[in-house]
């Protein structure tokens, strides 16, 4: 049977990252959930953005739940019209033709089997950081590549006995690698410039650049084709984003194609060390995430130089943040001016997105363009 990894029923709990990303394709640790299931099931897994009819039997997996060996084994054993459930939520369900319609427990003639194992799950955007902390070191240790510390140039300084996994094409000179608290992963064609300090667990993925004098703490994941500098702690950068200059980003998730002007910094702790809550505009409610949280920044968002971002800030996709002082703690999708709440011009938006992508030798594919346009027209129909 074909395996499908499907967005959960309450997709928008992961705002703003659910706007342009499938749950299955969001990376935490070294891999996406789609990659984890494909490895665990030893078979291709297709991603579906919504419930759809299908002409062949299939096993439909709730992308909210994180793949592990025990869960994948249980999914392999499912027969048609059987489902794994945990706390009345379907984890995976095997169905014949034209039957899948979401993960609510509403199917007739289906045998529901309680799942007895422990599961990690994504519920809210901040969970990406929690999962990244749990999985990053675990994933690096699982890599088949051998420890690469001996292959690093003698001009670098390595501390600790943790693992360093590095592709042969990595370029690093005059950098500091500290593995006392976790391992370090460096992907293909990664460049670590002189004076950079990396303290694991850290993963820097293919074709990314760590600028001179950067200070990167664990648990941090830098996606593909990113440029990072300044100080970064316990954060996730999706692919193609830039924080190339000085400034601090901590306990934050930064979407794809974001760019932070020089000196951009975020607070990750209130002055009273109190609880921080993230606003979700879809559900018009706040989610308390603890006492440390920086910014959840949607794709294609850019900040001006010296932007100061308050703790617990949420920005939508395609926002233009140039406000002097602290911008609002919630900035709606496609905001061009945070004071007037002026909407980004659609024509200018598409041109700007294509220009930014061209800087990294990428193009805006038609499918992604249509998804942007769909979200833009949706933003016109809601109360901003």
Secondary structure, 3 states (H helix, E strand, C coil): CEEEEECCCCHHHHCCCCCCCCHHHCEECCEEHHHHHHHHHCCCEEEECCCCCCCCCEEEEECCECCCHHHHHHHHCCCCCEEEEECCEEEEEEECCCCCCCCCCCCCCCEEEECCCCCCECCCCCHHHHHHHHHHHHHHHHCCCCCCHHHCCCCCEEECCCCEEECCCCEECCCEEECCCCCEEECCCCEECCCCEEECCEEECCCCEECCCCEECCCEEECCCCEECCEEECCEECCCCEECCCCEEECCEECCCCEECCCCEECCCCCCCCCEEEEECCCCEEEEEECCCCEEECCCCEECCCCEECCCEEECCCCEECCCCECCCEECCCEEECCCCEECCHHHHHHHHHHHHHHCCCCCCHHHHHHHHHHHHHHHCCCC
